[in-house]
Amino acid sequence: MGRTELVIIMAVILFVAFLLGWLAHLLIHRFNRVGTTNIADLDQMANALHEAEEARDQAVAYLQKREAELSSMLGQTQAELQAAMDGLGEARREAAELRAYIEANSQGA
């Protein structure tokens, strides 16, 4: 086998490798190609996702606002309860003092 034959065989092998690579490239791009219907579906899904994120953000904002309102109401209720308990304690002390005073007066009389 001469030098010319070796060069021709190498050229044919390289050309066949090039053709196989080109064919593989075409097949890969043909299977991975996104059609117009797929693009429309992707746009629709993107819009639905965007709307869902906005709804989630609104729900989170509403929940935070509601939580703040409920925390405020709880604080007010606890303050009112403490004031009522203080008043009840004071009333019980006054009642005990009045009982003691009445008993002292009724025994002394």
ABEGO torsion letter per residue (X at the ends): XBAAAAAAAAAAAAAAAAAAAAAAAAAAAAAABBBAAAAAAAAAAAAAAAAAAAAAAAAAAAAAAAAAAAAAAAAAAAAAAAAAAAAAAAAAAAAAAAAAAAAAAAAAX
